[in-house]
């Protein structure tokens, strides 16, 4: 086996684990926590819950809520200025991918200076970041585990991928209780994001035995538990989705992703589309595009989805992709690109793909994907 690495944060998992947030901050020397969250979690009562936990441990805090879906570069830069002005130390993020990526961007600028665009790409962060304690509110984005940070460059209208080992938070606190206050839409979007992470990381060029097992476990858990979770809000099912998200995050953080995420980043940057709605549209088209480059691996994915094998690997892979399409349709989500962007914008897809081909995620795609390949996948999904 080739030399590989596997980087993850300390993970505190389980029902009620949010109660350890203050103790985790104290372990990293917290005197004034910089708490990043959003209005949705305020309304659900979770922001106040964290504030109360911090106060019970004698920790001061300052709160930053300048977060939107597809977090913007200027929001990150304003947050870093606010962090420095208030003399904060430990950064705590409570939220989904947008909140956690905003918090990571703030940490980068606060410790390294400059603009967030200075760090686009891999391994451009030179100085250590402030300690980070993350509490994910969705089972999907994986930012609480990963080496990735995705920020929108508002001038170029592109999503920047910032990749560095230093972006792995110190601690991830995963409490399935938080999912009970999430809407059905958010549970579906985040779980399908995790499913895309698991599938793309499994067929990645740099997948390893340490990531492969996590990828397949995540696929299995999501396929078996997403519908029960949204139908009954069963805590057992929500907990399994949280496990799946954590497993998928371990996998993609170390094996990276592929063409589907590259296109999703580009679409999100150009049209300001929420990340989670793109995967049910593009994922199966990209899987077909990649199939001939990784038939045995796609067959393993098909086996997990179907819970059986067909007559050969190719048949198993194709049947798995078809089953996945049926699964997405049954969830009542958009499954065609034309449901997200209008006919007039269809001509912009070529530019979307020309940007996507340079996304860092495309480097580990099993197929040497050109922008023309990406455009073909988009047209198939139209």
Residue, then its C-alpha position, 0 to 999 in steps of 0.5 A: x500500500x502507498x503511504x497515506x495519511x488520515x487526519x480528523x479532529x477529536x470527536x465527542x459524539x452522542x445525545x446531550x454531548x453539546x453540554x461539553x462545549x464549555x469544558x472543550x473550550x476551557x481545555x483550549x484556554x478559552x477566556x472569551x469564546x468567539x461564537x459563530x451561528x445564524x438566525x435559524x439556530x437562534x430561533x430554535x433556542x440552540x444559540x442561547x443554550x450554548x451561551x448558557x453553557x459557556x456562562x456556566x463554565x465562567x467563560x465570556x463570549x462574543x457573538x457573530x451572526x454574519x452568515x448566509x448560505x454560500x458564505x461570502x468573502x466580505x462576511x468572513x473578513x468582517x468576522x475576522x475584524x470583529x474577532x480581533x477587535x474583541x480580543x477573542x480566543x477560541x472560535x466556536x461554530x454552531x451550525x451547518x456548513x455555511x456557519x462552520x466555513x465562515x468560522x474557518x475563514x475567520x480563523x484563517x484571516x485572524x491569524x494569517x492576515x490578508x484577504x480570504x482569497x489569498x488562501x484559495x487552493x491547497x496548503x497556503x495557510x502558514x500560521x497556526x489558527x486559533x483553537x476551533x470547537x465546532x458543533x454541527x447542526x446538520x448531518x451533512x456538510x462535514x466542515x466540523x471534520x474536514x480540511x476544506x473551507x468553501x467561501x464565495x468570491x463575490x466579485x468573480x462569482x465563484x466558490x473558492x476551495x481552501x484546503x489545509x490540514x490546519x482547517x481541521x477543527x480541534x474538536x467536533x461535538x456531534x449531538x443528534x438532538x439538534x437535528x430534531x429542530x431541523x426542517x425536513x428540507x434541511x435534513x434531506x439536503x444535508x444527508x444527500x450532501x453527505x451521500x455525495x461525499x461518501x460516493x465521491x470519496x470512495x471512487x477518489x484516486x487517493x481513497x485508502x483503506x482508512x477512507x473506503x470503509x467510512x464511505x461505504x458505511x455512510x452510504x448504507x446508513x443514509x440509504x436505510x435511515x433518511x426516510x425513517x428520519x424524515x417520516x418519524x423524526x426518530x432519534x435513533x434514525x437521526x443519530x444514524x444520519x449523524x454517524x453517516x455524516x461523520x463517517x462520510x466527512x472522515x472519508x472525503x476530508x482525507x480522500x477528497x471528492x470529484x467532478x460532481x462537487x467541482x460542478x456544484x461549487x461552480x454552480x453555487x458560485x455563479x447562481x447562488x444556489x444552495x449546495x445541498x439541492x444540487x447533488x440529487x440533480x448531478x450525482x447520478x449523471x456524474x456517476x455514469x460519466x465516471x463509470x468506465x474509469x472505476x467499474x469495480x468501485x461503482x459496483x461496490x457502491x451499487x451493492x450497498x445501495x441495492x443490498x445485492x449484486x447483479x450478474x456482473x460489476x457493470x450491471x450492479x453499478x448501473x442498477x445502483x445508479x438507477x436505484x439512487x435516481x428512484x430514491x431521490x425522486x421519492x424524496x420529492x426534491x428537484x432532480x433536473x437542472x432546469x428546476x434550479x436555473x431558467x432556460x436563459x441561463x442554460x447558455x452559462x453552463x459552459x462557463x460554469x464547467x470551464x470554472x469547475x474544471x479547475x476546482x481542486x475537487x476535480x484533481x481526484x476524480x477517477x476520470x480525467x474530466x474536461x470541461x466538455x465532460x462536465x458540460x455533458x453531465x450537466x446537459x444529461x441532468x438538464 
